[in-house]
């Protein structure tokens, strides 16, 4: 657990996270951008929940999210936030791959030996 706490500290200091923090603060200072971002997030979350529950997603819901996402992509602050978020997620995926390496090796051995 101590190592995890160390990595949290290192993560907070990495450029990708600092950039995400910076652009997040910029977005928070712009009420219109913040509202649009929140609308997109909320609607996406609602549609994902419906999908997970096996409920049908209506055409007008799909159109609504597409319109909101198109508007969001026109907003520079939202665009910068999404780009920064993408870079942080790439970093997280790489870290997860590194951390999971022992498990991949272990299960790889099981599959190879047919046990």
C-alpha positions, 0 to 999 in steps of 0.5 A: 500500500505504501507504494500505491501512496507513492505513485499517487504522489508521483501521478499528482506531479506528472505533466499530464495531470497538471495539465488536466488540472489547469484546463479543468480550472479554466473550464470552471471559470467559464459558466457556459462551457461548464454548463455544456460540459455538465449537460453532455456528461449527465446525458451520457451517464443517463444513456449508459445507465439505460444501456446497461439496464437493457433499456431502449435508447430512443432516437431523440436521445441519440440526436440530443447527445449528438447535438450536445457533443457537437456543440461541446467540440466547438468549445475550445475549453471543452476541447482542451479538457477532453484532450488533456483527459485523453492523455491522462487516460493513456497514462493510466492505461500504460500504468495499469499495463505495467502494474498488471504485468505479473498477472499477465505472466501468471495467467500466460503460464497457465494457458501455455501449460494447459493447466 
